[in-house]
């Protein structure tokens, strides 16, 4: 199914399939508290990010039918559609920027807009996502892309020993581009 996944381009980004050198770049990026916790993980400052973990991260992207590496001159993260339901014409979106230097500079929004344009162009009607209520940076990015809050899942994630809500957001094809 990934053979027909196109490369998507914008002014600053290329969304593409993974390449072998992405493992080295992902390994060099390591792990950072803000990013780990935004994913809903628990950060251990004494844990080393290993080659096996970098390989697993890139392999995960390779194994997804609708996943792209976010390339801003090199690997900086990934974006993917999952839980695609062609009957109901909907999918879920997930994105991760793994390079701290690219946080808060619009790269995530740019990648999301590329994927949304492709998804809606292929006939999807709805794209949704879930985000930790504490992840204000991501929530602002999603709103910037046109997503609207549709609900909360109370105490849905245990992060660093504390319960957090998930916010459910969605975007319809007719709303895309009007934000």
C-alpha positions in Angstrom: 0.0 0.0 0.0 2.9 2.4 0.5 4.1 2.2 -3.1 1.6 4.8 -4.2 2.3 7.2 -1.2 3.6 10.3 -2.9 6.3 12.7 -1.8 4.7 15.9 -0.6 6.5 19.2 -0.8 6.1 22.7 0.6 8.4 25.7 0.7 10.5 24.3 3.6 9.6 20.6 3.8 9.6 17.4 2.0 7.4 14.6 3.3 8.9 11.3 2.1 9.3 7.7 3.0 12.2 6.8 5.4 15.8 6.3 4.2 18.6 4.4 5.9 20.4 7.7 7.0 17.3 8.7 9.0 18.4 6.2 11.7 21.6 8.1 12.3 19.8 11.4 12.4 17.2 10.1 14.8 19.9 8.6 17.0 21.8 11.9 17.1 18.6 13.8 18.1 18.3 11.7 21.3 15.4 12.2 23.7 14.2 15.4 25.4 11.9 15.8 28.3 9.4 18.2 26.5 9.1 15.9 23.5 8.8 12.6 25.5 6.1 14.1 27.8 4.2 15.6 24.8 4.0 12.0 23.5 2.6 11.0 26.8 5.7 9.2 28.0 7.7 9.4 31.2 11.1 11.0 30.8 14.1 9.3 32.5 17.1 11.7 32.5 19.4 8.7 33.1 18.2 6.6 30.1 20.3 6.7 27.0 18.6 6.8 23.6 20.0 3.7 21.8 20.6 2.8 18.2 18.0 0.0 18.6 15.4 2.6 19.7 16.4 4.9 16.7 16.1 1.9 14.4 12.7 0.9 15.9 11.4 4.5 15.4 12.3 4.6 11.7 11.0 1.0 11.2 7.7 2.1 12.8 7.4 4.8 10.1 8.3 2.3 7.4 5.7 -0.1 8.5 2.8 2.4 8.3 1.0 2.6 5.1 0.3 6.4 5.3 3.4 7.8 7.1 6.0 10.2 6.0 9.3 11.5 7.4 9.3 15.2 7.9 12.5 16.4 6.1 13.6 20.0 6.5 17.0 19.3 5.0 17.2 16.1 7.1 14.9 14.0 9.3 13.1 16.2 12.0 10.1 14.0 12.7 7.2 12.2 11.1 3.5 12.6 10.4 1.0 9.8 9.6 -2.6 9.0 9.1 -3.9 5.8 10.8 -7.2 4.1 11.5 -8.3 4.9 8.0 -11.9 3.9 7.3 -12.7 4.3 3.6 -16.4 3.4 4.2 -16.9 6.4 6.5 -14.1 8.4 4.7 -12.2 9.2 7.9 -8.8 8.8 9.5 -6.8 9.9 12.5 -3.7 12.0 12.4 -0.5 11.8 14.4 2.6 13.9 14.2 5.9 14.1 16.1 8.7 16.6 15.8 11.7 14.9 17.3 14.2 17.8 16.9 13.9 20.6 19.5 15.3 23.1 17.1 12.2 22.8 14.9 9.5 23.2 17.7 7.4 26.3 17.6 8.5 27.4 14.1 5.5 26.3 12.0 7.1 23.1 10.7 4.4 20.9 12.3 1.6 23.0 10.8 3.2 22.9 7.4 3.5 19.1 7.5 -0.1 18.7 8.7 -1.4 20.9 5.9 0.4 18.9 3.3 -1.0 15.6 4.7 -4.5 17.1 5.0 -4.4 18.3 1.4 -3.4 14.9 0.3 -6.0 13.1 2.5 -8.9 15.2 1.5 -7.8 15.1 -2.2 -8.0 11.3 -1.9 -11.6 11.5 -0.8 -11.5 11.5 3.0 -14.2 13.5 4.6 -12.9 13.8 8.2 -9.6 13.7 10.0 -9.4 13.6 13.8 -6.8 13.5 16.5 -6.2 13.2 20.2 -3.8 15.4 22.2 -2.9 15.6 25.8 -4.6 18.6 27.5 -1.2 19.8 28.7 0.3 20.0 25.2 -0.6 23.6 24.6 1.9 23.9 21.7 0.3 21.1 19.8 -3.2 22.3 20.5 -2.3 25.7 19.1 -0.8 24.1 16.0 -3.9 22.0 15.4 -6.2 25.0 15.8 -4.0 26.9 13.4 -4.6 24.1 10.9 -8.4 24.3 11.4 -9.0 21.5 13.8 -11.8 22.2 16.4 -12.2 20.7 19.8 -14.9 18.1 19.9 -14.6 16.7 23.3 -12.5 15.4 26.2 -11.6 12.0 27.4 -11.1 12.4 31.1 -8.0 11.0 32.8 -7.2 9.0 29.7 -3.4 9.1 30.0 -1.1 8.5 32.9 2.0 10.8 32.4 4.7 11.0 35.1 2.3 9.5 37.6 -0.5 12.0 37.0 -3.7 11.6 35.1 -4.3 13.9 32.1 -7.2 14.4 29.8 -7.1 13.8 26.1 -8.7 16.4 23.9 -10.4 15.1 20.8 -10.2 17.4 17.8 -11.5 17.1 14.3 -11.5 18.7 10.8 -13.9 18.1 7.9 -13.0 18.4 4.3 -15.2 21.4 3.7 -13.5 23.2 6.6 -9.9 22.6 5.3 -8.3 25.8 4.0 -10.9 28.1 5.6 -8.8 28.5 8.8 
